[in-house]
Amino acid sequence: MVKYIVKKILYGFLVLFGVVTAIFFLFSAKPGDPALMAGGNHATAEVIQNIRKDLGLDLPLFERYALYLNDLSPISLHNKNVKSSHLYLDTVKYDASVLMSFSENRILVYKAPYLRRSYETKRAVSDVVFEKLPNTVVLAFAAMFFATLIGIVLGVLSAVNKGSFYDNSSFIIAVTGMSAPSFFMATIISTVGGLKWAEQMDLPAFPFMTLLLGLLIGIITYFRENNKLSKTLKFSFRSFFSWGIKGFFVGAGAWALYIIGFSIFNYGDIPLIGATIPLPGTGLDPVGSLIGIDDFTGEDRYYWANLILPALTLGIRPLAIITQLTRSSLLDVLSQDYIRTAKAKGLSFYSIIFKHALKNALNPVITAVSGWFASLLAGAVFVERIFGWDGIGNELINALQKDDLPIVMGAVIVISAFFVIINILVDISYGFLDPRVRVS
């Protein structure tokens, strides 16, 4: 098992090394002089030259690459006396502890990775990134909680009602959720949830009328088909719920055709189909971050309501994946022999599903959740921008617009490190849970 863990950690380091290498050479090939960006429009030639020396821009590309790796490495080589050296151990940059001395000047130190400084604000990149990162982590946690909770429930309902109208419609919704880009869904949800529905929104009444009609038809049908009242009460909920969903979709389709026809042909209003139901507003803002300044006290305040819309947007794609994964995994478990044995013993339907089948079907779901959480840290960029969420994604876009390359490179490296660490932990946990992984 130790060999397996060491192997996974080494793979993680190789992935991070590849990411750092790709980022460095990609941004080194970008047009423009970083010294001019850092110095500003009014910097003198002498100032620009000093900045170029400080950034190592007066060195060949591969020497700059070696210096960058030396800055990022927790164990690095430095010069402790010669201030003109690019390896000089500047206490302003590095908070280091000496591990070993090779000569009068050369020393090996242990330090925190140095991500350079922002061209615009001159702040340490690590301070900027880790100031914004908690907001992004909170957003990712909220999105995954929403996606996991709702996805498992919908997946169980789909598996239990395999081949039904509900199962087929949930598959269509899942495919739509997986296909819709985050920035597109963010724009729609921000507009609808934070603008159109902020105070009051009029919903079409006809789909809800047909939903109630469907529920009524389902109840009547199953009372007629079943003679025993107890059996009806036991199974009618699933049945008339399906009838209600069918009625809702039929009503929604009829209402959509009515709206399209009214727009094209401009015929008269039909009161039954055109009726609306006033729905109280959400009271949510289309933009806003977790922490803001209170208008009365002037102090920082947590606005948890601002978390709802971006978390909902960010959780749509993993929700679709978790729904389908729960469905397929649960169907596979329900086909096992021990489930048939449980049915033969006369265990109740809910006992079989929730006490025996579901807990064994959640292993791949948990793995997917951990992987998706890492992905959300990187995928929150557009969502944070549209909702004005003060996270690392929003900071990354601002840095790209201003050509603040150290911020961009530092943010990408930190996000990549989180992604690699979470995947290593998942792989190691798999090794503990499943001996076949260790053997293979």
NUGU-896588 format. One record per residue (C-alpha): residue number from 1; y, x, z; residue in three letters. Coordinates in steps of 0.25 Angstrom, whole numbers, padded with zeros to 4 digits. Each point is the difference from the previous one (the first is absolute). Layout:
# residues N
+-----+-------+-------+-------+-----+
:   n :    yy :    xx :    zz : res :
+-----+-------+-------+-------+-----+
: NUM :     Y :     X :     Z : ALA :
...
+-----+-------+-------+-------+-----+
END
This chain:
# residues 440
+-----+-------+-------+-------+-----+
:   n :    yy :    xx :    zz : res :
+-----+-------+-------+-------+-----+
:   1 :  0000 :  0000 :  0000 : MET :
:   2 :  0009 :  0012 :  0003 : VAL :
:   3 : -0002 :  0005 : -0014 : LYS :
:   4 :  0003 : -0014 : -0006 : TYR :
:   5 :  0013 :  0000 :  0008 : ILE :
:   6 :  0005 :  0014 : -0004 : VAL :
:   7 : -0003 : -0003 : -0014 : LYS :
:   8 :  0008 : -0013 :  0000 : LYS :
:   9 :  0012 :  0008 :  0007 : ILE :
:  10 : -0001 :  0011 : -0011 : LEU :
:  11 :  0000 : -0010 : -0011 : TYR :
:  12 :  0013 : -0007 :  0007 : GLY :
:  13 :  0007 :  0014 :  0000 : PHE :
:  14 : -0004 :  0002 : -0015 : LEU :
:  15 :  0006 : -0013 : -0003 : VAL :
:  16 :  0013 :  0002 :  0007 : LEU :
:  17 :  0001 :  0014 : -0006 : PHE :
:  18 : -0001 : -0006 : -0014 : GLY :
:  19 :  0011 : -0011 :  0004 : VAL :
:  20 :  0009 :  0011 :  0005 : VAL :
:  21 : -0002 :  0009 : -0013 : THR :
:  22 :  0002 : -0012 : -0009 : ALA :
:  23 :  0013 : -0004 :  0007 : ILE :
:  24 :  0006 :  0014 :  0000 : PHE :
:  25 : -0002 :  0003 : -0014 : PHE :
:  26 :  0003 : -0014 : -0005 : LEU :
:  27 :  0014 :  0000 :  0007 : PHE :
:  28 :  0002 :  0015 : -0003 : SER :
:  29 : -0001 : -0004 : -0015 : ALA :
:  30 :  0011 : -0011 :  0002 : LYS :
:  31 :  0013 :  0003 : -0007 : PRO :
:  32 :  0012 :  0004 :  0009 : GLY :
:  33 :  0004 :  0010 :  0010 : ASP :
:  34 : -0004 : -0004 :  0014 : PRO :
:  35 :  0011 :  0010 :  0005 : ALA :
:  36 :  0011 : -0008 : -0007 : LEU :
:  37 : -0006 : -0013 :  0006 : MET :
:  38 :  0000 :  0006 :  0014 : ALA :
:  39 :  0014 :  0007 : -0001 : GLY :
:  40 :  0007 : -0012 : -0006 : GLY :
:  41 :  0010 : -0001 : -0011 : ASN :
:  42 :  0011 :  0009 :  0007 : HIS :
:  43 : -0009 :  0011 :  0005 : ALA :
:  44 :  0004 :  0014 : -0004 : THR :
:  45 : -0008 :  0010 : -0008 : ALA :
:  46 : -0003 :  0008 :  0013 : GLU :
:  47 : -0004 : -0012 :  0007 : VAL :
:  48 : -0010 : -0004 : -0011 : ILE :
:  49 : -0005 :  0014 :  0000 : GLN :
:  50 : -0003 :  0000 :  0015 : ASN :
:  51 : -0007 : -0014 : -0002 : ILE :
:  52 : -0009 :  0005 : -0011 : ARG :
:  53 : -0004 :  0012 :  0009 : LYS :
:  54 : -0002 : -0009 :  0012 : ASP :
:  55 : -0009 : -0009 : -0009 : LEU :
:  56 : -0007 :  0011 : -0007 : GLY :
:  57 :  0005 : -0004 : -0013 : LEU :
:  58 :  0003 :  0015 : -0004 : ASP :
:  59 : -0015 :  0003 :  0001 : LEU :
:  60 : -0011 : -0002 : -0011 : PRO :
:  61 : -0006 : -0014 :  0000 : LEU :
:  62 : -0014 :  0005 :  0006 : PHE :
:  63 :  0007 :  0007 :  0011 : GLU :
:  64 :  0008 : -0012 :  0003 : ARG :
:  65 : -0013 : -0008 :  0000 : TYR :
:  66 : -0006 :  0010 :  0010 : ALA :
:  67 :  0012 : -0001 :  0009 : LEU :
:  68 : -0001 : -0015 :  0000 : TYR :
:  69 : -0015 :  0000 :  0004 : LEU :
:  70 :  0004 :  0010 :  0011 : ASN :
:  71 :  0010 : -0010 :  0005 : ASP :
:  72 : -0010 : -0011 :  0000 : LEU :
:  73 : -0011 :  0007 :  0006 : SER :
:  74 : -0001 : -0001 :  0015 : PRO :
:  75 : -0005 :  0015 :  0001 : ILE :
:  76 :  0010 :  0008 : -0008 : SER :
:  77 :  0005 :  0014 : -0003 : LEU :
:  78 :  0014 :  0004 :  0004 : HIS :
:  79 :  0010 :  0011 :  0001 : ASN :
:  80 :  0007 :  0001 :  0014 : LYS :
:  81 :  0011 :  0010 : -0002 : ASN :
:  82 :  0005 :  0000 : -0014 : VAL :
:  83 :  0009 : -0012 : -0002 : LYS :
:  84 :  0002 :  0003 : -0015 : SER :
:  85 : -0015 : -0002 : -0002 : SER :
:  86 : -0005 : -0014 : -0005 : HIS :
:  87 : -0011 :  0001 :  0010 : LEU :
:  88 :  0010 :  0002 :  0012 : TYR :
:  89 : -0004 : -0008 :  0012 : LEU :
:  90 :  0013 : -0009 :  0001 : ASP :
:  91 : -0001 : -0007 :  0014 : THR :
:  92 :  0009 : -0011 : -0006 : VAL :
:  93 : -0011 : -0003 : -0010 : LYS :
:  94 : -0013 :  0003 :  0007 : TYR :
:  95 : -0004 : -0003 :  0014 : ASP :
:  96 : -0011 :  0010 :  0001 : ALA :
:  97 : -0009 :  0007 :  0009 : SER :
:  98 : -0005 :  0015 : -0003 : VAL :
:  99 : -0015 :  0001 : -0002 : LEU :
: 100 : -0001 :  0014 : -0005 : MET :
: 101 :  0009 :  0012 : -0004 : SER :
: 102 : -0005 :  0009 : -0012 : PHE :
: 103 :  0012 :  0010 :  0000 : SER :
: 104 :  0014 :  0001 :  0006 : GLU :
: 105 :  0005 : -0011 : -0009 : ASN :
: 106 : -0012 : -0008 : -0005 : ARG :
: 107 : -0005 : -0011 :  0009 : ILE :
: 108 : -0010 : -0012 :  0000 : LEU :
: 109 :  0005 : -0012 :  0006 : VAL :
: 110 : -0004 : -0014 :  0003 : TYR :
: 111 :  0010 : -0011 : -0003 : LYS :
: 112 :  0002 : -0014 : -0004 : ALA :
: 113 :  0000 : -0002 : -0016 : PRO :
: 114 :  0014 :  0002 : -0005 : TYR :
: 115 :  0004 : -0010 : -0011 : LEU :
: 116 :  0014 :  0007 : -0003 : ARG :
: 117 :  0013 : -0008 :  0001 : ARG :
: 118 :  0007 : -0011 : -0007 : SER :
: 119 :  0010 :  0004 : -0011 : TYR :
: 120 :  0009 : -0012 :  0004 : GLU :
: 121 :  0000 : -0001 :  0015 : THR :
: 122 : -0005 :  0014 :  0003 : LYS :
: 123 : -0009 : -0006 :  0010 : ARG :
: 124 : -0015 :  0005 :  0002 : ALA :
: 125 : -0009 : -0008 : -0009 : VAL :
: 126 : -0010 : -0002 :  0011 : SER :
: 127 :  0011 : -0007 :  0009 : ASP :
: 128 :  0003 : -0009 : -0012 : VAL :
: 129 : -0014 : -0003 : -0003 : VAL :
: 130 : -0005 : -0003 :  0014 : PHE :
: 131 :  0012 : -0008 :  0003 : GLU :
: 132 : -0003 : -0010 : -0011 : LYS :
: 133 : -0016 :  0001 :  0000 : LEU :
: 134 : -0002 : -0009 :  0013 : PRO :
: 135 :  0007 : -0012 : -0008 : ASN :
: 136 : -0009 :  0002 : -0011 : THR :
: 137 : -0013 :  0001 :  0009 : VAL :
: 138 :  0004 : -0013 :  0007 : VAL :
: 139 :  0002 : -0007 : -0014 : LEU :
: 140 : -0014 :  0005 : -0004 : ALA :
: 141 : -0007 : -0004 :  0013 : PHE :
: 142 :  0006 : -0014 : -0001 : ALA :
: 143 : -0004 : -0001 : -0015 : ALA :
: 144 : -0014 :  0004 :  0003 : MET :
: 145 : -0001 : -0009 :  0012 : PHE :
: 146 :  0004 : -0012 : -0009 : PHE :
: 147 : -0009 :  0004 : -0011 : ALA :
: 148 : -0012 :  0003 :  0009 : THR :
: 149 :  0001 : -0013 :  0008 : LEU :
: 150 :  0003 : -0009 : -0012 : ILE :
: 151 : -0010 :  0007 : -0009 : GLY :
: 152 : -0012 : -0001 :  0009 : ILE :
: 153 :  0002 : -0015 :  0002 : VAL :
: 154 :  0002 : -0002 : -0015 : LEU :
: 155 : -0012 :  0009 : -0003 : GLY :
: 156 : -0009 : -0008 :  0009 : VAL :
: 157 :  0004 : -0013 : -0005 : LEU :
: 158 : -0002 :  0004 : -0014 : SER :
: 159 : -0014 :  0006 :  0003 : ALA :
: 160 : -0004 : -0013 :  0008 : VAL :
: 161 :  0005 : -0008 : -0012 : ASN :
: 162 : -0006 :  0008 : -0011 : LYS :
: 163 :  0002 : -0006 : -0014 : GLY :
: 164 :  0009 : -0011 :  0005 : SER :
: 165 :  0014 : -0003 : -0005 : PHE :
: 166 :  0006 :  0007 :  0012 : TYR :
: 167 : -0009 :  0013 : -0003 : ASP :
: 168 :  0005 :  0000 : -0014 : ASN :
: 169 :  0015 : -0003 :  0003 : SER :
: 170 :  0000 :  0011 :  0011 : SER :
: 171 : -0006 :  0010 : -0011 : PHE :
: 172 :  0012 : -0004 : -0009 : ILE :
: 173 :  0010 :  0002 :  0011 : ILE :
: 174 : -0007 :  0014 :  0004 : ALA :
: 175 :  0001 :  0005 : -0014 : VAL :
: 176 :  0015 : -0004 : -0001 : THR :
: 177 :  0003 :  0007 :  0013 : GLY :
: 178 : -0007 :  0012 : -0004 : MET :
: 179 :  0007 :  0000 : -0014 : SER :
: 180 :  0014 : -0003 :  0005 : ALA :
: 181 :  0009 :  0012 :  0001 : PRO :
: 182 :  0006 :  0002 :  0014 : SER :
: 183 :  0015 :  0001 : -0005 : PHE :
: 184 : -0003 : -0013 : -0008 : PHE :
: 185 : -0005 : -0008 :  0013 : MET :
: 186 :  0010 :  0006 :  0008 : ALA :
: 187 :  0011 : -0005 : -0008 : THR :
: 188 : -0006 : -0014 :  0000 : ILE :
: 189 : -0003 : -0001 :  0015 : ILE :
: 190 :  0014 :  0006 :  0003 : SER :
: 191 :  0007 : -0011 : -0009 : THR :
: 192 : -0009 : -0011 :  0005 : VAL :
: 193 : -0002 :  0003 :  0014 : GLY :
: 194 :  0014 :  0006 :  0003 : GLY :
: 195 :  0009 : -0008 : -0009 : LEU :
: 196 : -0006 : -0013 : -0006 : LYS :
: 197 : -0007 : -0003 :  0013 : TRP :
: 198 :  0009 :  0006 :  0010 : ALA :
: 199 :  0006 : -0013 :  0005 : GLU :
: 200 : -0007 : -0012 : -0007 : GLN :
: 201 : -0009 : -0001 : -0012 : MET :
: 202 : -0005 : -0013 : -0007 : ASP :
: 203 : -0015 :  0000 : -0003 : LEU :
: 204 : -0006 : -0009 : -0010 : PRO :
: 205 : -0007 : -0011 :  0007 : ALA :
: 206 : -0010 : -0004 : -0011 : PHE :
: 207 : -0010 :  0012 :  0003 : PRO :
: 208 :  0000 : -0004 :  0015 : PHE :
: 209 : -0003 : -0014 : -0004 : MET :
: 210 : -0012 :  0003 : -0009 : THR :
: 211 : -0005 :  0010 :  0011 : LEU :
: 212 :  0000 : -0012 :  0010 : LEU :
: 213 : -0007 : -0008 : -0010 : LEU :
: 214 : -0010 :  0010 : -0003 : GLY :
: 215 : -0003 :  0001 :  0015 : LEU :
: 216 : -0001 : -0015 :  0001 : LEU :
: 217 : -0010 :  0000 : -0012 : ILE :
: 218 : -0008 :  0011 :  0006 : GLY :
: 219 : -0002 : -0007 :  0014 : ILE :
: 220 : -0004 : -0013 : -0007 : ILE :
: 221 : -0010 :  0007 : -0009 : THR :
: 222 : -0007 :  0007 :  0011 : TYR :
: 223 :  0000 : -0012 :  0009 : PHE :
: 224 : -0007 : -0008 : -0012 : ARG :
: 225 : -0010 :  0011 : -0003 : GLU :
: 226 : -0004 :  0003 :  0015 : ASN :
: 227 : -0006 : -0010 :  0009 : ASN :
: 228 :  0001 :  0008 :  0013 : LYS :
: 229 :  0013 :  0001 :  0006 : LEU :
: 230 : -0003 :  0013 :  0007 : SER :
: 231 : -0004 :  0007 : -0013 : LYS :
: 232 :  0013 : -0005 : -0007 : THR :
: 233 :  0009 :  0005 :  0012 : LEU :
: 234 : -0008 :  0014 : -0001 : LYS :
: 235 :  0002 :  0002 : -0015 : PHE :
: 236 :  0011 : -0009 : -0005 : SER :
: 237 :  0011 :  0010 :  0003 : PHE :
: 238 : -0004 :  0010 : -0010 : ARG :
: 239 : -0002 : -0011 : -0010 : SER :
: 240 :  0012 : -0008 :  0001 : PHE :
: 241 :  0009 :  0013 :  0001 : PHE :
: 242 : -0005 :  0003 : -0014 : SER :
: 243 :  0003 : -0013 : -0005 : TRP :
: 244 :  0014 :  0002 :  0006 : GLY :
: 245 :  0002 :  0013 : -0007 : ILE :
: 246 : -0004 : -0006 : -0013 : LYS :
: 247 :  0010 : -0012 :  0002 : GLY :
: 248 :  0011 :  0010 :  0003 : PHE :
: 249 : -0002 :  0008 : -0013 : PHE :
: 250 : -0001 : -0012 : -0008 : VAL :
: 251 :  0013 : -0005 :  0006 : GLY :
: 252 :  0007 :  0013 : -0002 : ALA :
: 253 : -0005 :  0001 : -0014 : GLY :
: 254 :  0006 : -0014 : -0003 : ALA :
: 255 :  0013 :  0003 :  0007 : TRP :
: 256 :  0001 :  0013 : -0008 : ALA :
: 257 : -0002 : -0008 : -0013 : LEU :
: 258 :  0010 : -0010 :  0004 : TYR :
: 259 :  0011 :  0011 :  0003 : ILE :
: 260 : -0003 :  0007 : -0014 : ILE :
: 261 :  0000 : -0014 : -0007 : GLY :
: 262 :  0013 : -0003 :  0007 : PHE :
: 263 :  0007 :  0013 : -0004 : SER :
: 264 : -0005 : -0001 : -0015 : ILE :
: 265 :  0002 : -0015 : -0003 : PHE :
: 266 :  0010 : -0004 :  0011 : ASN :
: 267 : -0007 : -0013 :  0003 : TYR :
: 268 :  0003 : -0009 :  0012 : GLY :
: 269 : -0004 :  0003 :  0014 : ASP :
: 270 : -0013 : -0005 :  0005 : ILE :
: 271 :  0002 : -0002 :  0015 : PRO :
: 272 : -0015 :  0002 :  0004 : LEU :
: 273 : -0002 :  0013 : -0006 : ILE :
: 274 :  0015 :  0005 :  0002 : GLY :
: 275 :  0001 : -0003 :  0015 : ALA :
: 276 :  0002 :  0012 :  0009 : THR :
: 277 : -0002 :  0003 :  0015 : ILE :
: 278 :  0011 :  0008 :  0007 : PRO :
: 279 : -0006 :  0012 :  0007 : LEU :
: 280 :  0008 :  0007 :  0011 : PRO :
: 281 :  0005 :  0014 : -0004 : GLY :
: 282 : -0007 :  0013 :  0004 : THR :
: 283 :  0013 :  0006 :  0006 : GLY :
: 284 : -0004 :  0013 : -0006 : LEU :
: 285 :  0009 :  0010 : -0007 : ASP :
: 286 : -0004 :  0006 : -0014 : PRO :
: 287 :  0004 :  0014 :  0005 : VAL :
: 288 :  0000 :  0006 :  0013 : GLY :
: 289 : -0007 :  0011 :  0008 : SER :
: 290 : -0008 :  0000 :  0013 : LEU :
: 291 :  0012 :  0007 :  0008 : ILE :
: 292 :  0014 : -0005 : -0002 : GLY :
: 293 :  0013 :  0000 :  0008 : ILE :
: 294 :  0003 : -0012 :  0009 : ASP :
: 295 :  0013 : -0006 : -0004 : ASP :
: 296 :  0004 : -0003 :  0014 : PHE :
: 297 : -0004 :  0012 :  0008 : THR :
: 298 :  0000 :  0010 : -0011 : GLY :
: 299 : -0013 :  0006 :  0005 : GLU :
: 300 : -0013 :  0001 : -0008 : ASP :
: 301 : -0009 : -0012 :  0000 : ARG :
: 302 : -0014 : -0004 : -0006 : TYR :
: 303 :  0000 : -0010 : -0011 : TYR :
: 304 : -0015 : -0004 :  0000 : TRP :
: 305 :  0003 : -0012 : -0010 : ALA :
: 306 :  0004 :  0010 : -0010 : ASN :
: 307 : -0015 :  0005 :  0000 : LEU :
: 308 : -0006 : -0013 : -0005 : ILE :
: 309 :  0004 :  0000 : -0015 : LEU :
: 310 : -0002 :  0015 : -0003 : PRO :
: 311 : -0014 :  0000 :  0007 : ALA :
: 312 : -0004 : -0013 : -0007 : LEU :
: 313 :  0004 :  0007 : -0013 : THR :
: 314 : -0007 :  0013 :  0003 : LEU :
: 315 : -0013 : -0007 :  0005 : GLY :
: 316 : -0002 : -0008 : -0013 : ILE :
: 317 : -0008 :  0010 : -0007 : ARG :
: 318 : -0009 :  0004 :  0011 : PRO :
: 319 : -0002 : -0014 :  0004 : LEU :
: 320 : -0006 : -0003 : -0014 : ALA :
: 321 : -0009 :  0012 :  0001 : ILE :
: 322 : -0005 : -0003 :  0014 : ILE :
: 323 : -0003 : -0015 : -0003 : THR :
: 324 : -0009 :  0004 : -0012 : GLN :
: 325 : -0006 :  0011 :  0008 : LEU :
: 326 : -0003 : -0009 :  0012 : THR :
: 327 : -0006 : -0010 : -0010 : ARG :
: 328 : -0009 :  0009 : -0007 : SER :
: 329 : -0005 :  0007 :  0013 : SER :
: 330 : -0002 : -0013 :  0007 : LEU :
: 331 : -0008 : -0005 : -0012 : LEU :
: 332 : -0009 :  0012 :  0000 : ASP :
: 333 : -0003 : -0001 :  0015 : VAL :
: 334 : -0003 : -0015 : -0001 : LEU :
: 335 : -0011 :  0003 : -0010 : SER :
: 336 : -0007 :  0009 :  0011 : GLN :
: 337 : -0013 : -0003 :  0006 : ASP :
: 338 :  0005 : -0001 :  0014 : TYR :
: 339 :  0010 : -0010 : -0004 : ILE :
: 340 : -0011 : -0009 : -0006 : ARG :
: 341 : -0007 :  0002 :  0013 : THR :
: 342 :  0012 : -0005 :  0008 : ALA :
: 343 :  0001 : -0012 : -0008 : LYS :
: 344 : -0015 : -0003 :  0002 : ALA :
: 345 :  0002 :  0001 :  0015 : LYS :
: 346 :  0010 : -0011 : -0001 : GLY :
: 347 :  0012 :  0008 :  0004 : LEU :
: 348 :  0013 : -0008 : -0004 : SER :
: 349 :  0008 :  0004 : -0012 : PHE :
: 350 :  0012 :  0006 :  0007 : TYR :
: 351 : -0009 :  0008 :  0009 : SER :
: 352 : -0007 :  0006 : -0012 : ILE :
: 353 :  0013 :  0003 : -0007 : ILE :
: 354 :  0009 :  0006 :  0012 : PHE :
: 355 : -0011 :  0005 :  0009 : LYS :
: 356 : -0010 :  0006 : -0009 : HIS :
: 357 :  0005 :  0002 : -0015 : ALA :
: 358 :  0015 :  0003 :  0001 : LEU :
: 359 :  0000 :  0012 :  0010 : LYS :
: 360 : -0010 :  0007 : -0010 : ASN :
: 361 :  0008 : -0004 : -0012 : ALA :
: 362 :  0013 :  0006 :  0006 : LEU :
: 363 : -0004 :  0015 : -0002 : ASN :
: 364 :  0005 :  0002 : -0014 : PRO :
: 365 :  0013 : -0009 :  0004 : VAL :
: 366 :  0004 :  0010 :  0011 : ILE :
: 367 : -0002 :  0012 : -0009 : THR :
: 368 :  0009 : -0007 : -0011 : ALA :
: 369 :  0010 : -0004 :  0011 : VAL :
: 370 :  0002 :  0015 :  0004 : SER :
: 371 :  0001 :  0005 : -0014 : GLY :
: 372 :  0010 : -0011 : -0003 : TRP :
: 373 :  0009 :  0003 :  0012 : PHE :
: 374 :  0002 :  0014 : -0005 : ALA :
: 375 :  0003 : -0005 : -0014 : SER :
: 376 :  0011 : -0010 :  0005 : LEU :
: 377 :  0007 :  0012 :  0006 : LEU :
: 378 :  0002 :  0005 : -0014 : ALA :
: 379 :  0001 : -0014 : -0007 : GLY :
: 380 :  0011 : -0005 :  0009 : ALA :
: 381 :  0011 :  0007 : -0008 : VAL :
: 382 :  0004 : -0012 : -0009 : PHE :
: 383 : -0002 : -0010 :  0011 : VAL :
: 384 :  0009 :  0007 :  0010 : GLU :
: 385 :  0011 :  0002 : -0011 : ARG :
: 386 :  0000 : -0015 : -0004 : ILE :
: 387 :  0000 : -0005 :  0015 : PHE :
: 388 :  0010 :  0011 :  0005 : GLY :
: 389 : -0011 :  0005 :  0009 : TRP :
: 390 :  0005 :  0013 :  0007 : ASP :
: 391 : -0013 :  0008 : -0002 : GLY :
: 392 : -0005 :  0012 : -0007 : ILE :
: 393 : -0002 : -0007 : -0013 : GLY :
: 394 :  0015 : -0004 : -0001 : ASN :
: 395 :  0004 :  0014 :  0004 : GLU :
: 396 : -0008 :  0006 : -0011 : LEU :
: 397 :  0007 : -0009 : -0010 : ILE :
: 398 :  0013 :  0004 :  0005 : ASN :
: 399 : -0003 :  0015 : -0001 : ALA :
: 400 : -0005 : -0002 : -0014 : LEU :
: 401 :  0013 : -0006 : -0004 : GLN :
: 402 :  0008 :  0012 :  0006 : LYS :
: 403 : -0010 :  0011 : -0004 : ASP :
: 404 : -0002 :  0003 :  0014 : ASP :
: 405 : -0013 :  0008 : -0003 : LEU :
: 406 : -0004 :  0005 :  0014 : PRO :
: 407 :  0000 : -0015 :  0005 : ILE :
: 408 : -0009 : -0004 : -0012 : VAL :
: 409 : -0009 :  0011 :  0001 : MET :
: 410 : -0001 : -0001 :  0016 : GLY :
: 411 : -0003 : -0015 : -0001 : ALA :
: 412 : -0011 :  0001 : -0011 : VAL :
: 413 : -0007 :  0011 :  0008 : ILE :
: 414 :  0001 : -0008 :  0013 : VAL :
: 415 : -0005 : -0013 : -0006 : ILE :
: 416 : -0011 :  0009 : -0007 : SER :
: 417 : -0004 :  0006 :  0013 : ALA :
: 418 : -0002 : -0014 :  0007 : PHE :
: 419 : -0008 : -0005 : -0012 : PHE :
: 420 : -0009 :  0013 :  0001 : VAL :
: 421 : -0002 : -0001 :  0015 : ILE :
: 422 : -0003 : -0015 :  0000 : ILE :
: 423 : -0011 :  0002 : -0011 : ASN :
: 424 : -0006 :  0012 :  0008 : ILE :
: 425 : -0001 : -0009 :  0013 : LEU :
: 426 : -0006 : -0011 : -0008 : VAL :
: 427 : -0010 :  0010 : -0006 : ASP :
: 428 : -0004 :  0006 :  0013 : ILE :
: 429 : -0001 : -0014 :  0007 : SER :
: 430 : -0010 : -0003 : -0012 : TYR :
: 431 : -0008 :  0012 :  0004 : GLY :
: 432 : -0001 : -0005 :  0014 : PHE :
: 433 : -0003 : -0014 : -0004 : LEU :
: 434 : -0010 :  0003 : -0011 : ASP :
: 435 : -0010 :  0011 :  0001 : PRO :
: 436 : -0002 : -0001 : -0015 : ARG :
: 437 :  0014 :  0005 : -0003 : VAL :
: 438 : -0003 :  0013 :  0008 : ARG :
: 439 : -0013 :  0002 : -0007 : VAL :
: 440 :  0006 : -0001 : -0014 : SER :
+-----+-------+-------+-------+-----+
END
